[in-house]
């Protein structure tokens, strides 16, 4: 058991998903999110990256949250990507989303050698942005205009496994504060004193007789 809340009925199990969980994951997605997927998309993730799909199971064996993730292995830098993360409203604020994310991130890094993990989040989703940025340490890599089907913009956020976190930070008013670029330092060229050119030999003119 990876997460225990104050009351016994909130004992939760975070574990890897199985094929039998896919219908419950889809049901959770339909309940929680406007971005929905056909079953073949869940199956594709399960067949390709079964280590990266995790679910949260409550004390009754009900799936109350999941994370759907994959690897971008053909990219210049191999990295993971969070396709979808959802927790039922009745089970939020219990740290479930954080534990799901950390479980899949650990497997991305340790099993697949991912250098970083990326995700997209709606610019209006304050709760998710707080989770990714303040709790998990993600930073904004870019803003993708009209990313979603309803034309809402998305923050492209990343968390590096190998480097110090760089990128923008979302402020309370929804704008992004980008880090200042350090001033460019011009290479110092040492001045070398040049010797004066050699004097030309004086040529005496012959007097005409």
SULMO-V590269 format. One record per pair of residues at least 6 apart in sequence whose ideal C-beta (glycine too) atoms are under 7 Angstrom apart, sorted by the first residue. I is the first residue (numbers start at 1). GAP is how many residues later the second one is. If there is no record, write none. Layout:
BEGIN
I/GAP  I/GAP
END
This chain:
BEGIN
1/10  1/11  1/12  2/12  2/97  3/9  3/11  3/91  3/92  3/93  3/96  4/7  5/89  9/50  10/84  11/48  12/44  12/45  12/46  12/84  13/44  14/40  14/42  14/85  14/86  14/89  15/39  15/40  15/42  16/35  16/37  16/38  17/8  17/36  17/37  17/38  17/49  19/27  21/34  21/42  22/17  22/20  22/21  22/24  24/39  25/17  25/30  25/38  25/41  26/13  26/16  28/35  28/37  28/38  28/58  28/60  29/7  29/8  29/55  29/57  30/6  31/57  32/54  32/56  33/51  33/53  35/49  42/26  45/8  45/23  45/25  45/38  46/7  48/22  49/20  49/21  49/22  51/56  51/60  52/17  52/18  52/28  52/52  52/55  52/56  53/15  53/16  54/12  54/13  54/46  54/49  54/50  55/8  55/10  55/11  56/8  56/9  56/40  56/44  57/6  58/6  58/33  64/23  64/24  64/27  65/21  65/22  65/23  65/26  65/31  65/32  65/35  66/20  67/15  67/18  67/33  67/34  67/37  68/15  68/16  69/11  69/12  69/13  69/14  69/35  70/11  70/13  71/7  71/9  71/37  71/41  71/43  72/6  72/7  72/9  77/38  78/34  78/35  78/36  78/37  79/35  79/36  79/37  79/38  79/39  80/28  80/32  80/34  80/37  81/36  81/37  81/38  82/35  82/37  85/12  85/15  85/16  87/9  87/10  97/34  98/33  98/37  98/38  101/35  105/12  108/6  108/9  109/52  114/47  115/45  115/46  115/47  116/42  116/43  116/44  116/45  117/41  117/42  118/38  118/39  118/40  119/13  119/38  120/24  120/27  120/34  120/36  121/7  121/8  121/11  121/33  121/34  121/36  122/26  122/30  122/32  123/29  123/30  123/31  123/32  123/51  124/28  129/26  129/41  132/6  132/25  133/36  133/37  136/23  137/22  137/28  138/19  138/20  138/21  139/18  139/19  139/26  139/27  139/28  139/29  139/30  140/15  140/17  140/27  140/28  140/29  140/30  140/36  141/15  141/16  141/17  141/26  142/14  143/10  143/12  143/33  144/9  144/10  144/12  145/8  146/7  147/6  147/7  148/6  155/15  158/9  159/6  166/13  168/8  168/9  168/10  169/7  169/8  170/6  171/6
END
